[in-house]
Amino acid sequence: MSDSERTASAHVALAGVVSGILGFTCAPGVGGILALVLGWTAHQELRPSSGAPVSRRAERLALGALGLGSANVVFVAVALSAAAFHEAPSPRAVAVEHTPTRDRGVAREPGASFTDRPSSPAPQQRSEAATQPSTRIGEIEVVDVATSVDSLSGELARQNRIARHAGSRLLLWVSAPDCAPCKGVASALSDRRMQRALEHTRVVRVNRDDFAPELEAIGIPYQAIPGFALLDAEIRPVDYLDGGEWDEDVPHNIAPVLAGFMRGNYNMRRRAWHGATRRKITAL
């Protein structure tokens, strides 16, 4: 290899080193790939073919370009993988569309399935009451009662025990998938005012369309939704209200009502509740 060839190879290797450095500053990925190409080209040109001595400086530059290029490509690949991982949606996230409506608190005929909650367990899992689907929104845990439970009152009793053991109070939420005000309440749960209103509360959501007869038997109204009931240890409703107590389904309207309701001092009601009318279910 002539001196001019060795000089040209050294220049190529130097350009590779510069590209590798730029790959970490202003041209990530592209600079690394260019450094690899230039470093490999210089390294190949510097291979002795006629016994002529090889410039150690040029060889070191070529190896440096290869090393910087490889490191930059690996760095960019790791950075892109980490960014993709962090941008992936959390499986616990709940996004519920809020649709303002004027028919809150109006009776709706049952008929739709509860499509906005996890699917029910298989029939062979009916005895595994501990597997009720739940979603945590901030400090609030919303438990959806699956249609496969043997007894709604039995499941509510179990949920009530869990709440008491945790030092919380159980709030029964009567909802339905086609209920726009119910979706408004769901979307408001992440708001800090709702978080404060329902602190130390275990929210158990029941699909009115699936459990209307059992709700009636317990004495909980289900015609006007969203409905909320406080239960005693015997799963008897001790207080009840529905979404007709506020106007637009937004946090600053809902939170004060539920906060007063949970604390037992919500007295200025639009519709007073006169107590439960329980109906006994007769086995056929």
Secondary structure by P-SEA (a helix, b strand, c coil): ccaaaaaaaaaaaaaaaaaaaaaacccaaaaaaaaaaaaaaaaaaacccccccccaaaaaaaaaaaaaaaaaaaaaaaaaaaaaaaacccccbbbbbbbbbcccccccccccccccccccccccccccccccbbbbcccbbbbbbccccccaaaaaaaaaaaaaaacbbbbbbbbccccaaaaaaaaacccaaaaaaaccbbbbbbcccccaaaaaaaccccccccbbbbbcccccccccccccccccccccccaaaaaaaaacccccccccccccbbbbbbcc
